[in-house]
Amino acid sequence: MLWLLRHAEARDGNRDDERPLTDRGMRHAEAAGLTLWRLSVHLDACFSSPKRRAMQTAELACRPLGVPVTASPALAGEPFDVRDVTAGLDDVLLVGHDPSFSMTLHDLTGAQARMRKGGLAAVQKGELLVLMRPHELEAIAGAEQAGAPAFGGDETAAEEPA
């Protein structure tokens, strides 16, 4: 399964590559990760644009899954070939930018969908299986509900969901 996560909301700034996530963006990235964890998603790898906002999104999203993030210049915002980035891997999360992610989603599935900042999509064999906006991810993540794992510092993946 291919998962696409558009970077979450970032602060404005002159140096595009160095823009950090806003507090809201951090919450959205964490919600994406908790949603993937709650759905018992297994990832072979996570590749992210090297831009700061994308790397932060990837790191926050992958923390509950215990998956390391690898920077991939191919995801920095220009069109890219999914096969080149994911070669030899089955279950992959890519974190990057629009319009390249919306174009990739269309190329893979034919869907006319716009990836929102912090939005998540899943594609398998040319079929769009999941397309969620940040508020939907937050509802699924339910971080305030009992039983949600607390991640911080140097912790790795929590135990598998029951």
C-alpha positions, 0 to 999 in steps of 0.5 A: 500500500502506498500512503501519501501524506502532504506536509502539515501547516507551516509558518510563513517565511522567506526561506521556503526550505526552512519553514517549521510547522505551526502548532496546528501543523504539529497536531495534524502530523501527530494525528496522522501518525496516531490514525495510522497506528490505530488502523494497525498500518505497517510500513516498510519505510517512510520517505520525506521531502528534505524541506523542514516542514515535510521532515517534521510532519514525517517524524511526528507521523512516524513516531507512533509507528516506530518507523525511521524517516529517510529524506528523499530529494525527489519529493521536494515538490517537483513531479516524481516517479513513485516507482523510483522512490519506492522501488522494492518496497510494498508498504510505504509512506511518502511525505511531501508537497502539492501540487506534486502529490495531487498530481501523483494521486491523479496519475495513480488513480485517475482521481480528481482530488486535492491533497490538503495540508496534513491530508492523508491518502492510500493507494493500492493497485491503482485504487484510491482507498483512503482520502482524509483531511486533517480534521478526520484524522484528528477524529480517528486519532482521538488523542484525548481518549483513554487508551491513546498512546503518549509519545514524546522524547525518545520513545519508539513505537507503542505496543500493537493496538488491541 
